[in-house]
Amino acid sequence: MLDKLEEIYNRYCSLEEQLSDPEIISDQKRMRKVSKEYKDLKEIVSVYHEYKEVLGNMDTAKEMLKDEDEDMREMAKEEITAAEAQVTELEEKIKVLLIPKDPEDERDVIFEIRSGTGGDEASIFAGDLYRMYSRFFDGQKWKTEIVSLTEGTSGGYSKIVIEVNGTDVYGKLKFESGAHRVQRVPRTESQGRVHTSAATVVVMPKLEMEDIDINKADLKIDTFRASGAGGQHVNKTESAIRITHLPTGVVSESQDGRSQHKNKDIAMQRLYQKIQEQQQSAHANTVASARRSLVGSGDRSDKIRTYNYPQNRVTDHRIGLTLYSLDKIVEGDIGGIVEALQVAETAEKMKAGNE
């Protein structure tokens, strides 16, 4: 492990030198890449220095065991015991830091909430989820933009699409994809019976053309009139976009946004994702096997979480986490759930690495 850490430290020093290289400073794209890698390595280098210092202290204490003074030997034993505990703790921390990060974790996302089974109550619940997530986004200091929304007939939303931009957005939100189930007495229910309704969440990382092997000349872009809810604007203008990737035949479209420009962006993101899945399927199946065992496939049929109002309970079924603080969670306090899912993913990766 020390050899691996020394290699990382040498790379860190090399990057530090590059940050003051005029040639790199003048190239913004290259500068961003170097700065990002340097920042990513900073924490593990810091822990490595601490680890080396503790090992050095332990070696010094072991030398003190040879001292003729009994008090010095007792002091050395105490220092060795303390140092051994520190070494164990630091080694566990280093193991976690050495786990390769998912490069997509840092991406911004397209975040979609749709009402599912349950009629009007499902739309109201979708609205509650939107409020919950919005408060969480605000707490993270992320920027959001509503791309499109369709209101429910009795409140809430039948569908809402949001762009979320910030730091490590996908890394914190990727486990939210799936079906969220609510158990409560609906506002529309006069008999006071508990009903079960659902809403689905889809979290899609925002990709760029340079991330995927796509030639712009291979894209066929068509416009058409949007259908469904949206009023006169959508029905009278060709704002909807359909994009076809000619070499693969992959097609994506969007009529979610009110403008042609926004629909093109969304359709392109969906196309990127489809082609990326196609291009990297074999690799993705291997890398994501541990994550799938934790979070399921992410299909909308997967019931990932239940919000039970009578018991003030939230249960995440993938990791068996149950919290009796629904009142706080629906106000945006979902950090504990997000962190628990990230810890579970890390544990799965460490387990896979040891097999």
N, C-alpha and C positions, 0 to 999 in steps of 0.2 A: 504493500500500500504506500510505503514511503517513496518508492520509485515513481509511482503514479503521481503522487502529490508533488514531488520535485519537478516532474515533467510539466505539470500544470503551472507551477510557480515560474518556471523558465518561460513558458508561453506568456504568462502575465507580465513578466519583465519586458519581453519582446514587444507586447502590445503597448506598454507604457512608453517605450522609446518611439514607437510609431505615432503616438498621439502628438509628439512634438516634431514630427517629420513634415517639413513644408509641403512636400509633394502630396502627402496624404491629406494634410489640412486643406489644401486647395481643391481636393476631390470630395465633395460633400457626401456622395453616396458611399465611397470607401471609408470616409471618416465616421459616418454613422455606424457602419458595420464594425469597425475597429472599436469604437466607443462602447457599443453594445456588448461585444465579447469581453472587453475589459471589465465592464460593470458586472457581467454575469460571473466572472471568475473572482471578483473581489472578496466575496464572503468566504469561499472555500480557502483562499489564500490566507485570509485572516485566521481562520480556524487552524490551518496548517502551522502557522507561526506559533499559535498558542500550544498546539500539540507538541511541537519540537521543544518549546520551552519547558513543558511539563516533563518530557522525557529527559531533558538535560538536568532538571532538578532531581529527578529520580536517580540518575547516574551519580550525581554529587552526593545524594543521601546514602547510596550504597557504599561509596568510598568512606563515608563517615562511620559506617559499621565496623571498620577496621581500627577505629580510634581506641586507645586504651581507656579513655574516660568513659565510665558507664553511663553517665548522664548524656553524653554526646551520642552514645549508641542508642539510648532510649529515644532521644529526639529524632535521630535518623529513622528509626522504625516507624515513628508516628508520621514523619514526612513521607516515607515510602507508602504507607497505607493510604494517606490522603492523595498522593500522586497516582496511585493505582486506580483509585475511584475516578479521578479526573480523566485518566487515560481511557478507561472504559466508556465514560460518557462522551468524550470527544471522538472516539472511534465510531460510536453509533451515529453521531452527528455527521461525521465525514462520510460514512456509508450512504446516508440519505442524500448528502450533497453530491455524491458521485453518480447517483442515478441520473441517466440522461433525461433532460427535460423534453417534454413534448414541444416542438418548435411552434405549434399552433396556439399554445397557451397564451401567448402575448398578443394575439390578434384581437381586433375589434369584432363585433358580432352583429348579425341581423337576428333580432329576438322576436319571436312570434307567439302569440297566445290565441287559441281558438276555443270557443265553447264546444263541449262535447255532448254526451248524452245527458238529458235532464231538462231540456226545454229552456224556459225563461230562467230557471234557477241556475242552469249551466252558464248562461250569459252573465248573470249577476256574479257568479263565482269567478268567471274570467276577469271581470272588472275588479274583484277583490284581489286577485293574483297580480293584476297590473299595478294596483295601488301598493301592494306589498313589495313587489320588485322595484318600483319607482323609488320608494323610500330607501331600499338597499342601495340602488344605484347612486342616489344622492349622498348617502353615507360614504360611498367609495370615491366620491368626487369625480364620477364618470359623467360624460356629456351624453345626452340622449336627444334623439329627434324622432318624432312620430312620422312614419312613412305613410301609413294608412290606418284607418279604423272604421269599423262598421258597428254601430250601436245596436244593442239588443232591444227588443220591443218593450221590455219591462225594466230596463236598466242594464248597466254593464255593457259588455261588448260580445258580439258574435265572433269578431276577429280584430286583432290589433297587431300591427307590425312596427317595430321600433329599431332604430340604429343605436347601438351603444358603443361609445368610444372612450378609451382610457387605458389604464395599465393592467395587464394580465386579465383582461375581461373574459376571454374564452376559457382561460384556465380556471376561473372561479365559477363560470356559468355553465360549462359543458355538461355537468351532471344534472342540470335542470330539465333536459329534454325528456319528454315522456308524458304519460297521463297522470294528472293530479286529481285526486278524488276527494270530494267533500261530503261529510255526513252531518246534516243539520236540519232544523225545521225551516223550510223555505219561507221567504217573506210572502210568497204568493199562496201559501198553504193555510187554509183557515182551520183545519182540524188539529193542528199542532203535532203532526206526525213527522218523524225524522225521515228524510229522503236522502238518497245517494245520487250525486250528480258528478260530472267530470268536466275538466278542461284540459287541453293539451298544450304543451310548450315545446317549441322547436328552437334550438340555438344553433345558428349556422355561422362558422367563422368567416370573416371577410377575407377573401383572397385577392391577389393582384395578378395581372397578366404574366408578370415576370416569374411568379411562383410556379406556373404550370406551362408545359410545352404546348402553347397555342400560337398559331400564326394568324394574325388579323385577316389575312387574305383568305383563310379557310372558314370565315364566318359569314353566314347569310342572315341578314337582319330584316325582318318584316314587321310592319305595323298593322294593327287592326283595331276595331272598335271594341272597347271593354263591354262586358255583359254583366248583368246583375245589379246590385245596389250601387249607388254612386251619384244618382241624379242626372240632370241634363248634360253636365260637362262630359261625363264618361260616355254617354250614349251618342254624343254628337261629334266627338273628336277621336281621331285614331291615336289614342295615347298608349294603348297596350302594345307590348313588344314581344316578338317571338324571335329567338336566335337559334340557328342551326349550325352545328359544327360539322361541316361537310365530310371530312375524312372518317369520322366515327358515326355520323348520323345522330349524334346526341342533340336533343332539342330541349330548350328551356324557354319559359315565357313568364311574363308578369303583367298583371293589370291592377296590382295593389296600389301603386302610387297614382297621384292625380296628374302628374306630368309625364311626358314621354321620356324625359331625361332620367327621372327617378326610376321609372319602370325598366329602362335600359340597364341601369346600375344593378337593380335587383335580379333581373334576368341573367345578367352577366355573372353575378355571384353564384347563382344556381347552376349555371353552365360550368363555371370553374369547379364547383364542388363535384358535379357529376363526372367531369372528365378526370379530375384528380382521383376520384374513387376508382375509375376505370384504369387509369395509368398505374396506380399504386396498390391495386387490390391485393396482390400476393404479399407485398411488404406490410400493408396495413393489417391484413389478417394475422400476421405473426406478431407485430408490435402491439396491436390492440387486444390480443386475446385475454390478457390479464384484466384490462379495463372492462371488456364485455362481461367477464365473469362477475364483475362488481356491479356494473350499471345496466346490464341487459343490452339489447340491440339499439335502444333509443327509439324504437318504433312507437307510434302513438298508442298502440294497444297495450304497451307495458304500463301497468299501474305502479308508478315509482313511489308515490307518497299519498298518505291519507290525512286529511284535516278533519278531526272529529270535534265539533263544537260542544256537544253536551258534556264531553269529558275533558274539554280544554286540552286535547291531545293532538300531537303531530307525530306520525310514524313514517320513517323512510324505510321501505320494505327491503331495499337492496343491502343495507348494512345492519338491519335490525335495530335502528336507533329510534327510541320513543322519548319524546319530550312533553311534559305537561305544562307547556307555556305557549299555547296557541295564541292567546291574547297578545303576547309580545311579538310572536313570529309574524302574524298578519300585519303588524305595524312596521315590518321591515327588518326585524331582528333575526335574520336567517344566517348570520355569520357562523354560528356554531354548527349548523347543518353543513354549510359549505366546507368548513374546516374538517369536519368529521369525514366527509366524502373524499377530500384531498388526502387525509391521513390513510384512509382505507386503500386508496389507489397506490400510495407510496408503499404500503405494506405488501400489496399484491405484486408490485414491481420488484421489491426486495426478495419476495418468495420465489418469483420467476427467475431472478438472477442467481439464486442459490441452487436451483434444480439442475 
